[in-house]
């Protein structure tokens, strides 16, 4: 593969693609603005509640035991937990917006 950089794009040529396509253009990634803040973490009690109610997992703390730290989870339980987390995020965003 042969690559070279033009002003705003990177062009790569492979032997197989040279005859079919003269070049492949890759757009450079946009840099993240310095002002972009990292998202805040979810409150631990919300995650614990979702784990207990949707997944039947009594705690999310590491207990250094395979039988306590690894769980079999049904896809419908996982879906329920993801939906609960999504709803919790929406509620948190709406309450933060209304302040």
N, C-alpha and C positions, 0 to 999 in steps of 0.2 A: 504494500500500500504506500502510495506517495501522497504526502499532504503538504500544502502550503497555505499561508494565510494572506488573504486580501485585506483591504481596509477594515471591513466589518464582518467578514465571514471566513470560515475555514473550509477549504476545498480539499477533498480526499479522492484519490484515484486508486482503484484496484485493477489488477491485470484483467480480471474477468469483466469488470464494468467499463474499462477504457474503450472497448469497441462498442458496447451497447449504449453506454452513457459517457459523455465526455467528463463530467464531474458531478460529485454529490456535494451539495452545499449544506453546511451545518450552521445554524444561527447561534451566535454566542448567547450564553445565559445572561439575563439581566441581573445586575447586582442588586442585592437587597438594600433598601434604604437604611441608613444608619439610625434613623428614628424609629424603625419598626421594632416594636417591643415584643419580647417573647410572651406567648400566652401564659396566663396564670394557671397554676395547677388546680385541679379540682379538690375541694375540701375532702379530707380523708374520710369523714363520717358519711358523706354521700356515696363514695366508692364502696365503703364497707356495707352500707345498707343495700346497694344494688347487688353486691356479691352474695349477701345473705338471702335476699328475697328472690332473685332471679336464678342464681346458680347453686344455691344451697351450700355456699362456702362460708364457714363461720368467721374467718378472719383473713385479712390479706397480709398479715405479718409473716415474715419468713420464720419457720420453725426448725429448719435444718433436718427435715425428715421427709423422704420421698412420699411416704403415705399421707403426710399432712400438707405438703407443699404442692403436690401434683394432683389434679382432679380430672375425672372424666366428665365432660360437659356435653349435653345434647345440643344440637344445632338450634332447636327452638328456645332453649334456655339462654344460649348465647345471643340469639336474636333479641329476646326479651331484655337482656342486660344492655345490649347496644342501644335499643330504643329508649330504655330508661336513662342511659347516660346522655343520649341526644336531647331528650326532654329536659333533663337537669341543666344541660348547657344552654338551651333556649331560655329557660326560666332565669338562669343567672345573667344572661345577656340582656334580657328584657328588664330585669330589676336594676341592673347597672345603668341602662339607658334612661330609665325613668327618674334616676336620682339627679 
